[in-house]
Amino acid sequence: MARVDDYQKSFDLAAEELARRDWNQTAQLSGAAAADDASYVELHYLGRPVRVTADPVTVTAIDDGPEIPLAEQALVLHYLVNADGAPVTGKWITYREVEAGEFYWSAFVKRAKDPLVGFFGHQPEMLTDLAVLVGGEGQGETGDVSVIVRAFPHVPIMLVLWAGDEEFPPDGNLLFDESIGHYLSTEDIALTAGMPIYKMMALSRSRG
């Protein structure tokens, strides 16, 4: 498991790279909005408005919610660093189909697929109810229940569940737009995929 030091190093490396960039161009390529003086950009991350300042590089939520954890701050920076403006295709792929997806498959299952099925497999209606709070944009196109969540401006994720029966337990998967590799590394895709699931699990518990 990554330590705080690892997240800080990841943040710092991405911040150094961003500091060398044209922030107006960064905003254009990532779907963010740049300030008139390019001193910051703003974008939505899992339904929350986030501001990334240029000097020094910081990542802060600009709503009334909790602070963004360091690991997720680094993830936001990685998105801005990697974004190349590739259009969203509308074609959905599995994690195994992204570059080196097989190599990180076990991590993806542990971080995203297993929590999705384990927590929501027997209560799929809760997935539908809570998705809107983490960037949900409506129903997906497959499975018995599926929702599309917008992690970043150009990163939609489809969360899919299949109901179980007397013979088979519930199952599920997460699908990504074919353009995902233009915005996140393979490891960051796995990390990002788990985030809306963990946040919805926390929201469900806070509701009692």
Buried (B, 14 or more C-beta within 10 A) or exposed (E): EEEEEEBBEBBEBBBEBBEEBEBEEBBBBBBBBBBEEBEBBBBBBBBBBBBBBBEEBEBBBEEEEEEBEBBBBBBBBBBBBBBEEBEBEEEBBEBEBBEEBEEBBEBBBEBBBBBBBEBBBEEBEBBBBBBEBBBBEEBBEEBEBBBBBBBBBBBBBBBBBBBBEEEEEBBBBBBBBBBBBBBBBBBBBBBBBBBBBBBBBEBBEEEE
